[in-house]
Amino acid sequence: MSTHILDDVSVSHRGVSRRRFLHSISATAVVAGGLGFRDLMALEAENLRKQGKAMILLWMQGGPSQFETFDPKPGIANGGPTEAIQTSANGIRIADNFPNVAKVMNDVALVRSMTNKEGSHPRATYQMHTGYVPSGSVKHPSLGSCIAEQIGDPKSELPSFVSVGNTQGAGFLGMDYEPFMVNNPGQMPSNVSLPVPENRFGRRMGLLGKLEHEFAGSGAEELVATHQSLYKKTSRLVLSPDVEAFDTSAEPQKLRDQYGDSSFGKGCLLARRLVERGVTFTEVRSGNWDSHQNNFEQCANNAKTVDPAMATLITDLKDRGMLDNTLVVWMGEFGRTPKINARTGRDHYPRVFTLAMAGGGIKGGQVYGASTADGSAVEDSPVTVQDLFQTVCKSLNVNASHENLSPLGRPMKIVDGGEPIPGFLS
């Protein structure tokens, strides 16, 4: 390696800064084979982080009915009272519960041929978050954790993965990639304020380090390392000025009104603020979509909060020039039955369901796949969970074949199988 490269690399008592090294190396060094495998992998990860890619998952907990959202079937026996309305995208009609999303459909792509086998909430939720069915021998990391591990900035003072509501965690990836939970979006999290003045806090952290060093010497190295990792991340967050990203009251009242005063609306606004500050993956949850009874009323009520928030999020990201690098995915664990039950509800139905995607290079104004006329099966172009995850990874420039080592020593890909949805990405 030529010496002029090293001249620009910061050196301290801890050695050469890896980040400065990666920024300073020349393409000649790569071509000439002057870098080892680990350095090449680190360079690849650093380049991905510099692209500023991010994902916002809008999770409809309970399994939203495709008939009352993005694949309505008016006029058929089991279609119910839901009407289909025209959208800004020529030829695409969606349920009348989503008039605001209809206006931004040119930026939204729909999949009406999602199909799966898992029909129980815990198993389907696990699979739709991890890409794997539950296993007694291993706890798989969620897609959010995998994405945070691949393209999140480890130097960021904000967490790379934030969840508004409970979600699947990091599994065997460990504490560094667990989601930071927000229970009350719109308010500062209760656990990010300093309990004592900053100088006193620093002394407490120093004392904790000394105590844990002694504990580690008694054979608890792994436990101490995990605990210290958590405390270091937390202390970095509470001391950072970037923590004010969680305070949505700084936004104009008009914009807050457009997102809506609901927890979901505030969560979507928070997600946009976090993406602006470099957070890689944010999940926002809307609950109560498990409509075994009063399906039509329940879906309409849920849509009153989800529809304006989702549409405003897409518009807000686009207006700020952030939509191209931010993938927005709307989905739940499965769909609902075509048949309306005796309680005017729809039951679990993984055989065919719907999801929506926007941003992140997704070509909006299109529908991929179709369900049959009665909504009972996939008519053409089935899309699996693995296909969905492949599409997400391609959008974010994440290597879907990247292997993480499980505690059992088994290498496990981020996505095992599947292909990106054809024609979805630019």
N, C-alpha and C positions, 0 to 999 in steps of 0.2 A: 504494500500500500504506500502511496506517495506521502511524503512527510507533510506537505502543505495541508492535507486533510486533517491531520492530528493537530495542527496549529490552531484550528478553529473549534476544537473540542474542549469543553470546560473540564478541568481536572481539579479535584478537591482531595481532602484527606481520605475520602471514601472511594476515590478512583475516578475513572472516566464516566461522565454522564451518558447512560445508554441512549437517552432520547436525543441529546445533542449529537451523539455518534450517528444515529440513524438519519438525522437531518443532514449530516455533513458528508456522508459517504457518497462517492461518485458512482455513476452508472458503469464507469470503466471497471471499478472494483468488482461489480457483480458479474460483468461479462467475462472478466479475466479469471473468475473463480477464486477471488481473494477472500470471499466470505464463506463461513461455515454454514451448515444447515440451520443451526439455531438462530444465527444472525439473519438469515434469509427469512425465516419464519417470523422473527420479530419485526423485520422490515415490512413484511406483508401486512402484519397486524397493524403496525403504525400507519401505513398508507390507508388502510381501511378506516381507521379512526379519523384520519384527516379529511375523509370524504363527508363527514357530518351526517351519515345516514341514521335514521331513527324509525321506530315503529310505535304506533298507538293502537292498542287492542281494545275495541269496544265489545265487552263480553256481556251477552244477554243470558244471565244465569237462569236456568230452568228449562231452556229449550224453546225458542220463539217459534210460533206458528208461521210457516212460510206462506200460508194462504192469507194471513192478515198483515204481512209485511211486504216481501218482494217477489212473490209468485202467486198473486191472487187468481182465483178461478170463479169469477162471477157467472151466474147462470147455470151452474151444474148443481146436482142434487145436494152435494156436500159443501158447496161453495159458501153458504151462509150469506149474511147481509152485507159482507164487505164488497165494496165496489173497487174497480180498477180505474186509476186516473192516468192521464197522459203526463209525460215528463218532458224535460227540456231536450232529451235525446229522442229523436224521431223513431217511433215504433216501439218504444219501451214504455210499458205501463206497470205501475206498482199499486199497492193497496192505498186506499184513500186516507189511511191513518198517517201517511207520510208526505204531506203536501210540501213541506220545506225541502226534504231530500229530493223530491221530484224536480225541484228547481235547479238542483246542482248535479243532475244525473249525467250531464256531459262529462263530469269528472269522476263518475262512479262506474265500476264494472261489477256485474252480478254473475254469480254462479248459481244456476238453478238445478244442478245435477250432482250436488254433494251426496255421497253415499257412504254408509258405515254399518257396522254390526252391533255396536255397543248401545244398549237402550236403557241402562241404569245411570242415574245422575253421577254417582262417584266415579264409575269406570269411564264413562264417556267424557266427563270433565277432565279427568286425568289424561286420557288419550288425546283430546283436542288441545291440551296444553303441552304435552310432551312428545307426541307422535308415537308413543308406545302404549300398549295395553298394560295394566297394572301387573306387577310381578312381586311375589313374596321375597325374592332374593335380591332385588335391587330397587332403589328409589331413583327413578330417572329425573334428570334436571328438566325444568320447563324450557320451552323455546325462549322465553324472555331471559332466563338465566344464561342459556347458550349464546344468545345474541349479545348480551352484556359481556360475557367472557371473551367473545370474538372481536367485537368492535367498540366496546365501552372503553372510556379513557380511565385507566387506573389512577391517574394523577388528579382526576376531577374531585373537587370537594363535595359535590353532590353525588348521591348514589346513581349508578348506571341503570338500575331497575327500580321503578316505583310502581306500587299498586294501590289504587283507590278501592279498598275493599280486599277481602282475602283472596288469595290465589295460590297456585301451585308454586313450590319453592325450588331451590337450587339442587335438591337431591344430592347425589354424590359429588357435585362440583364444589360444594362446601360453602362456608359462611360468606366468603367474599362476594358471592353472586346471589345471595338471598335478596328478595325484594324488600324495599323499605315501604312499610305499610302506612297508608294515610286513611284514617277513619272518618275524618270530618273535613272534606275539601272546602276550601274557602277560608279556613282558619289555619293559623300556624300550628303545626303538630305540637302537641303538649310536651314531647320529649326532646325538643331541640333548643330549649332555653337553658342558659347556664344557671345552676342552682346556687352558685357562689361567684364572687368576682373572678375575672379571668386569671389573675396571678395566683389566686388561691386554688383555682381549678388546676392550673399547671402543677402546683406543688402536690396536689392530690394524685394526679396522674403519675408523677414521679415516684411517689410513695407506693402506689399500686404496682408499678413496674418492679420496684425492689422486692416487694413481697412475693410477686409472681415468679421472679427469678429464683428465689429460694425454693418456692414450691416446685418449679420445673426441675430443680436439681434433685428432687426426691423421686423423679421418675414420671412426672406429669407433663413432659414437654409438649406433647400433641394437644392436650387439653388447654394448656397455657397459651400455645400459639393461636388456637382458635379464639380464645377469650380476648387476647391482645389485639387480634385482627379486628374483632367487632368493636372494641373500645377505641382503637385508633381511627377507624372509619367514622364512628359516632363523634369523637372529639373534633375531627377535621370538619365535620358538618356543622356542629353547633358553633364553632369559631369562625365559620366562613360567612362573608357578607352575601354569598349566593343563596343562603338559606331563605332570604326574603322572596325567592321565587315561589315559595309556598303561599305567600300572601296575595291572594287574587284581588284584594280590595284596592290595589294600586291601579287596576284596569278601569277604563272609563265606564261609567254606569250604563251607558247605552249598550256597550258591548256585553257587559254582564247580563243585561236584560235579554239580549239576543240568545245567549247561551242558556239562560233560564235560571231560576232561583232554586232548582232541584239539586240534590246531591250529585246526580249524574251530570247536569249542566255545569256545575262548579268543577266537577272532576275533569270534564273535557277542557274547560278553560285552563285549569291547572296543568293538564297534559301539554297544552300548547306552550305555556310558560316554561315548563321543564325542558321541552325539546329546544327551545331558544337558548337555554343555559347548558345544553350539551348532554342531557339525559338521553340514553339510548333507547330504552324501552319503558313505556308506561301503559298500564292496564287500567281501564275504567269500567266498573261493573254496574250494570242495571239489573236489579233482581225482580223476582215475582213473575217470570214468564212461564211458569209451570202451570199451564191453564187447563187442568182437568175438569174444571167447571167454570161457567160464565166466561168462556174463552173470548168471545167477541168484545165484551165490556172490558175484560182484563187487558187484552192486547191494545185496545183503543186508549185506555188510561195510561199504560206504559209508554205508548208512542207519544203521548202529549209531552213527555219530558225528553225522550230519546230523539225524536224527529228534529226539533229545533236545535238541540245541542249538537247533534251529528252534522247537520247542514251548516251550522255556524262554524264548527271546527274546520270543516273542509274549506269553506270560504275564507276564514281567517288565515289559515295556513297558506292558501293560494295568494291572498292579498299581500302577505309578508314575504312572498318568494320562497316559502319553506315547503310547499307541497311536493315538489319534485323529489326532494330528499327524505320526505316523511311518509311512510306507508301507514295508511289507516285501514284496519280490518274490523268489520262488524260481523259477529257470529255468536252462536251458542253451541251447546253440546250435541244437539240433534234437532229434528223438526217435530211436527205434530201430525197425528193421523188424519187422513182425508175424511174418515168417518167421524161424524159428530155424535158424541155419546149422549146418554140419557140426561146428563147434567149440563147440557149445552156446552160441553167442553171437548177438547181434543187431547188424546193421550200421546205417549212417547212414540216417536217414529224416526229411527235412524236410516231407514231404507232410502229416503230421498229428502233433502232439505236444501236450504239456501244460505248463501253468505254474500257480503258486499265488500268491495275493496276500492280504495282511492289513493292517489298519490304514489310516491315511490317508483315512478316510471310506469305505473299501470295505465293502460289506454282506456280512458273512460268512455261512457256512452255505448257500452256493448253488453251483451248477455252471452255467457258461455253455457252450453248444455241446455237441456230442457227436461221437464217432467212430463208424464203422460197427461192427457186431457183431464183425467180425474185426479191427478196428483198422487197416484198410488205407487209409481215406480219411475225410474230414470228412463226417459225415452231415448236419449242419445248423449254421448260424450260424458260418461261418468267421471267424477272427480273424487279421489280418495283423500284421506287425511295426509298421506305422504305427498301426494301431488300438491296439496295446499302448502305444506311446509317447504317443498322444493321451490314453489313460486315465491314465497316469502324470502327465502334465503337468496334467491337470484335477484330479487328487488333490492335487497340490502347488500349485495355483493359479499355474502357470507358463504364460505365453502360448506355446502350441505354434507359433504363426505368427510368432514373433519371428525377425527375419532378422539373421544374422551375415554380415559381408562377408568372403568368401574372399580369399586373396592374388591371385586373378585378377580381383578386382573384382566378383565375382558374389554377389549376396545369396542366402543359403541359409537356409531356415527350419529351426528346431529339428526340426520334424516336417513332412515334405512329403507331405500326404495323410492319409487314414485318418479314423476317427471313434472317439470314446470307446466302450468296450464298453457296450451298453445295460443299464441296471439295476444296474451294478456300484457306482455311487457314490451316497451318500446325497443 
